[in-house]
Amino acid sequence: MGNLIGHLIGHRTVLACALIVLLVIGAEALRWSHAARAAALPSMGAGSAGAKPAPATLTELSRTHIPAPNNMPSAHASALTPLAGDGMLAFWWAGSRESGPDVKVFASRWRNGAWSAPWEVASRASLGKALGYGVRRIGNPVAWTDRAGKVHLYVVATGLGGWAAARIAHIVSTDGGASFTVRRVLPTSPLFNTSALVRTSPVALSDGGWWLPVYFEIGNKYPMLMAFDADGNPTSLARIGHSTSTLQPAIVPVSATEVRALMRDDSEQMRVQHASSRDGGASWEDLPALDLPNKSTSVAAIRLTSGQFLMLHNHIAAGGSDRNLLRLSISDDLRTWRTVADIAKGPAGDEFSYPTMQQVGDELHITYTWQRQNIAHHRYKITLGETI
Amino acid sequence: MTLPDLALQIVYARLGWAVVAASIVAALWRGPALTRPVLAAILGGALVAMLLPGELSPAWWLGLAFQYPSGLLVGCCALRLHERWHGIRRSRAMPHTLAGVLVVCGTLLYLDTFGLLARGFYHAGFWPTLAPAIAALGAAACALAIVRGHARSPASAMLGAIALFSLLRLPTGNLWDAMLDPLLCGWAVFTLAAGAVRKSGRRASDRLAGNQEAPLAPVLQPAPLEQFSSVKE
């Protein structure tokens, strides 16, 4: 009898194991058959890929501050994303102070040449409620509008600890940014999924997807790219280069296969750092730093539809400080840069930092942190055919 | 790269943390004998606590700090609870071989994550071909081990973690997160360290015992008597 029971149990074990293995193999095979076969390349937009850049000129149209929420004296880290037509959304965080418990992400809509009153988009409470676990601090937002008009917002939301314990929450709006629902926290690290942050703007891919620049910052700092498909689902995660002291990569496509990353420098070199990919972002090599100073401050870069490259960066003038001068520079080759204008400058100790820019039609929109109190917005008219 | 639905992750986190918490409470239990009713009460209490809403739930705070336990950690904790239920004192949930593999993998993975290796090990856990292939091969190997009776306990925990990953992509969609997390790695390091301490302790006691039983040292041994005579031959 004992032998019979043992025999039956043995048979059940074999059957259960075989069933689990078949289910595992079946599920993986099904998923694999639906997986994308090739990684998408960066989209060159309306620009002439590979052609000689056409000269362009910028004429300032307006400068203003985006309306601030009431009783929120601190503001930082703006992000822009265009909407259908000539509309645009700006996102930033505001609160009593950086890392304060009352810090929230706010949004404002640009329409008919003016910014709307700000509204709240995400907070510790709203993210925690949706995720089912606590969020300690709210940080940088980064925004992207997909082909279907959905607005994807990536928000730094920390676990237990400082910014090094940061995670990235992915929230989505189907009503033009009026309301958002939490999709997930992006998996980026095996260390309790901490120490991944966002700051710089996403880049369009040819299949309707996009790249989200990400960076790691416990001790060593290094940049990464997370790719998304057209539906906003992550498809891959990869490191940019081998450096351990660069962060906040600003990605610019040069051609259908060549991509560059301009990065904040956390090393003693104190120069804008530079990396390149010649296979559409599949592999990266570190390039020599640019001849532009960078004392660990964020940069923004875009490729104009004319083919030229623009970069916003904090220049360090004699007697100045790390962030008291925000400069707009232009380049044909991403190596040699010349100054277009000093967007904002003040005495040493002032702060004009964390810039973002977007080309919307024939206008260039720039936002940046103004004295840690407001988000400033400058608008320029882009005219092709003249040298800046 | 297929990621799990957030609703599934929330359910997994609550159940997973309940199993881990119950296992820790049972391990630290110093009250009356850990009978089945006591063990059931611990597990039930952990489940109820984790299901509490918002900040009242320990899952809220555990998620804040650790996000999700790996499938293998939950599996090993469930095994430990199963062993205690059956009154098995000598645990097989974390054998030294498994602990060694976890420590080696964890060391490589975390060195890479801190930017010291730059090999992209964690990112490979999302690869659309490699991760599923490893999962399928791993599941087959675990099933074979269970059927043949080799390391049946850890093989069951691993098979469960792989099944959770392959069927639902829990906990995060990355194969590494299914098989390893810093808490499990810490458990493995502790197991190896405790094993090493026990082994060195045994060696020391063996030496001591050996010394007590050994014959007197040669210097103290009586020298063989020399036959001599004062009479000149």
Boltz contact constraints between the chains, C-beta under 6 A:
constraints:
  - contact:
      token1: [A, 14]
      token2: [B, 147]
      max_distance: 6.0
  - contact:
      token1: [A, 17]
      token2: [B, 143]
      max_distance: 6.0
  - contact:
      token1: [A, 17]
      token2: [B, 146]
      max_distance: 6.0
  - contact:
      token1: [A, 17]
      token2: [B, 147]
      max_distance: 6.0
  - contact:
      token1: [A, 20]
      token2: [B, 163]
      max_distance: 6.0
  - contact:
      token1: [A, 21]
      token2: [B, 139]
      max_distance: 6.0
  - contact:
      token1: [A, 21]
      token2: [B, 140]
      max_distance: 6.0
  - contact:
      token1: [A, 21]
      token2: [B, 143]
      max_distance: 6.0
  - contact:
      token1: [A, 24]
      token2: [B, 136]
      max_distance: 6.0
  - contact:
      token1: [A, 24]
      token2: [B, 139]
      max_distance: 6.0
  - contact:
      token1: [A, 24]
      token2: [B, 163]
      max_distance: 6.0
  - contact:
      token1: [A, 24]
      token2: [B, 166]
      max_distance: 6.0
  - contact:
      token1: [A, 25]
      token2: [B, 136]
      max_distance: 6.0
  - contact:
      token1: [A, 27]
      token2: [B, 166]
      max_distance: 6.0
  - contact:
      token1: [A, 27]
      token2: [B, 167]
      max_distance: 6.0
  - contact:
      token1: [A, 28]
      token2: [B, 132]
      max_distance: 6.0
  - contact:
      token1: [A, 28]
      token2: [B, 135]
      max_distance: 6.0
  - contact:
      token1: [A, 28]
      token2: [B, 136]
      max_distance: 6.0
  - contact:
      token1: [A, 28]
      token2: [B, 166]
      max_distance: 6.0
  - contact:
      token1: [A, 31]
      token2: [B, 2]
      max_distance: 6.0
  - contact:
      token1: [A, 32]
      token2: [B, 132]
      max_distance: 6.0
  - contact:
      token1: [A, 35]
      token2: [B, 128]
      max_distance: 6.0
  - contact:
      token1: [A, 132]
      token2: [B, 10]
      max_distance: 6.0
  - contact:
      token1: [A, 133]
      token2: [B, 60]
      max_distance: 6.0
  - contact:
      token1: [A, 133]
      token2: [B, 63]
      max_distance: 6.0
  - contact:
      token1: [A, 133]
      token2: [B, 64]
      max_distance: 6.0
  - contact:
      token1: [A, 134]
      token2: [B, 60]
      max_distance: 6.0
  - contact:
      token1: [A, 134]
      token2: [B, 64]
      max_distance: 6.0
  - contact:
      token1: [A, 159]
      token2: [B, 64]
      max_distance: 6.0
  - contact:
      token1: [A, 160]
      token2: [B, 64]
      max_distance: 6.0
  - contact:
      token1: [A, 160]
      token2: [B, 65]
      max_distance: 6.0
  - contact:
      token1: [A, 184]
      token2: [B, 6]
      max_distance: 6.0
  - contact:
      token1: [A, 187]
      token2: [B, 172]
      max_distance: 6.0
  - contact:
      token1: [A, 187]
      token2: [B, 173]
      max_distance: 6.0
  - contact:
      token1: [A, 187]
      token2: [B, 174]
      max_distance: 6.0
  - contact:
      token1: [A, 189]
      token2: [B, 113]
      max_distance: 6.0
  - contact:
      token1: [A, 190]
      token2: [B, 109]
      max_distance: 6.0
  - contact:
      token1: [A, 190]
      token2: [B, 113]
      max_distance: 6.0
  - contact:
      token1: [A, 190]
      token2: [B, 122]
      max_distance: 6.0
  - contact:
      token1: [A, 190]
      token2: [B, 176]
      max_distance: 6.0
  - contact:
      token1: [A, 191]
      token2: [B, 113]
      max_distance: 6.0
  - contact:
      token1: [A, 192]
      token2: [B, 66]
      max_distance: 6.0
  - contact:
      token1: [A, 192]
      token2: [B, 67]
      max_distance: 6.0
  - contact:
      token1: [A, 193]
      token2: [B, 67]
      max_distance: 6.0
  - contact:
      token1: [A, 220]
      token2: [B, 114]
      max_distance: 6.0
  - contact:
      token1: [A, 220]
      token2: [B, 115]
      max_distance: 6.0
  - contact:
      token1: [A, 222]
      token2: [B, 115]
      max_distance: 6.0
  - contact:
      token1: [A, 234]
      token2: [B, 1]
      max_distance: 6.0
  - contact:
      token1: [A, 235]
      token2: [B, 1]
      max_distance: 6.0
  - contact:
      token1: [A, 236]
      token2: [B, 1]
      max_distance: 6.0
  - contact:
      token1: [A, 237]
      token2: [B, 123]
      max_distance: 6.0
  - contact:
      token1: [A, 238]
      token2: [B, 123]
      max_distance: 6.0
  - contact:
      token1: [A, 239]
      token2: [B, 120]
      max_distance: 6.0
  - contact:
      token1: [A, 242]
      token2: [B, 118]
      max_distance: 6.0
  - contact:
      token1: [A, 244]
      token2: [B, 115]
      max_distance: 6.0
